[in-house]
Amino acid sequence: MAWLTVITTPDLAPGFALTGAQVLTANTAAEAEPLLRRQLTENPDAVIALHAPFYQALPDDLKERVQTDYRPLVVALPDGLPPRPGLSPREQLRELVSRVIGYSIRFPGEMET
């Protein structure tokens, strides 16, 4: 079992896979809901990061459950970072990953800083 599970769209999944998290993909909120429900029962010690639009579309009963039960912890994952002047997309991804998991990553071929 993964300690971090990310439920996101297929186009955002590769970036989160770089973190070593378990990544589950859904095209719609309706597809994401059963993935979340399964993780709630099968992975109670995890942190589950759910794509923000999927989180916002949760049925009221499920949204109340994830907002009041803290095991597993379910958080809404921003659906993207606004462009930041002076930062490449790779640097923005590195910053997001660092905020999500608390570790900095290096891409292959980069020098250690």
C-alpha positions as CSV (number, residue, x, y, z in Angstrom):
1,M,0.0,0.0,0.0
2,A,1.2,3.5,-0.9
3,W,1.4,6.2,1.8
4,L,0.4,8.8,-0.8
5,T,-2.2,8.1,-3.4
6,V,-3.1,10.7,-6.0
7,I,-6.3,10.6,-8.0
8,T,-6.0,12.9,-11.0
9,T,-6.6,13.2,-14.7
10,P,-4.5,11.2,-17.2
11,D,-2.7,14.3,-18.4
12,L,-1.5,15.3,-14.9
13,A,-0.6,11.7,-13.8
14,P,2.9,11.5,-15.1
15,G,4.1,14.4,-13.0
16,F,2.7,12.9,-9.8
17,A,4.1,9.5,-10.7
18,L,7.6,11.1,-10.5
19,T,7.0,11.4,-6.7
20,G,6.7,7.7,-6.2
21,A,3.1,8.0,-5.2
22,Q,0.4,5.6,-6.3
23,V,-1.4,7.4,-9.1
24,L,-4.9,6.6,-10.1
25,T,-6.5,8.3,-13.1
26,A,-10.0,9.3,-14.0
27,N,-11.4,11.4,-16.8
28,T,-14.4,12.6,-14.8
29,A,-15.5,13.2,-11.3
30,A,-18.0,10.3,-11.7
31,E,-15.0,8.0,-12.5
32,A,-13.0,9.3,-9.6
33,E,-15.6,8.7,-7.0
34,P,-15.4,4.9,-6.9
35,L,-11.6,5.1,-6.9
36,L,-11.8,7.3,-3.8
37,R,-14.3,5.1,-2.1
38,R,-12.1,2.1,-2.7
39,Q,-9.0,3.9,-1.3
40,L,-10.9,5.0,1.8
41,T,-11.5,1.3,2.7
42,E,-8.4,-0.3,1.4
43,N,-5.7,2.3,2.3
44,P,-6.7,3.8,5.7
45,D,-3.2,5.0,6.6
46,A,-2.6,6.9,3.4
47,V,-2.9,10.5,2.4
48,I,-5.1,10.8,-0.6
49,A,-4.7,13.8,-2.9
50,L,-7.7,14.3,-5.1
51,H,-7.8,16.5,-8.2
52,A,-9.6,19.7,-7.0
53,P,-12.5,19.6,-9.5
54,F,-13.1,15.9,-8.6
55,Y,-13.1,16.9,-4.9
56,Q,-15.6,19.7,-5.5
57,A,-18.0,17.4,-7.3
58,L,-18.1,14.8,-4.6
59,P,-21.6,13.9,-3.3
60,D,-22.5,15.7,-0.1
61,D,-22.3,12.5,2.1
62,L,-18.8,11.6,0.8
63,K,-17.5,15.2,1.0
64,E,-18.7,15.4,4.6
65,R,-17.0,12.1,5.4
66,V,-13.6,13.2,4.0
67,Q,-13.9,16.5,5.7
68,T,-14.6,15.0,9.2
69,D,-12.7,11.8,9.1
70,Y,-8.9,12.2,9.2
71,R,-8.0,8.6,8.5
72,P,-7.2,8.4,5.7
73,L,-6.5,12.1,5.1
74,V,-8.1,13.4,1.9
75,V,-6.9,16.7,0.5
76,A,-7.9,18.6,-2.6
77,L,-5.0,18.8,-5.1
78,P,-4.8,22.1,-7.0
79,D,-5.6,21.6,-10.7
80,G,-2.4,23.4,-11.8
81,L,-0.1,26.2,-10.9
82,P,-0.5,29.6,-12.5
83,P,2.5,30.4,-14.7
84,R,5.3,31.9,-12.7
85,P,7.6,34.3,-14.4
86,G,11.2,33.1,-14.4
87,L,10.3,29.4,-13.6
88,S,10.3,26.7,-16.3
89,P,7.5,24.1,-16.3
90,R,10.0,21.6,-14.9
91,E,10.9,24.0,-12.0
92,Q,7.2,24.6,-11.3
93,L,6.6,20.8,-11.2
94,R,9.6,20.4,-8.8
95,E,8.1,23.1,-6.5
96,L,4.7,21.5,-6.5
97,V,6.1,18.0,-5.8
98,S,8.2,19.5,-3.0
99,R,5.1,21.0,-1.4
100,V,3.1,17.8,-1.9
101,I,5.6,15.3,-0.4
102,G,8.0,17.5,1.4
103,Y,11.1,16.4,-0.7
104,S,12.9,18.0,-3.5
105,I,13.4,16.0,-6.7
106,R,16.0,16.1,-9.4
107,F,15.3,15.2,-13.0
108,P,17.7,12.8,-14.8
109,G,20.8,14.7,-16.1
110,E,20.5,17.6,-13.6
111,M,23.4,18.5,-11.3
112,E,22.9,18.3,-7.6
113,T,22.4,21.7,-6.0
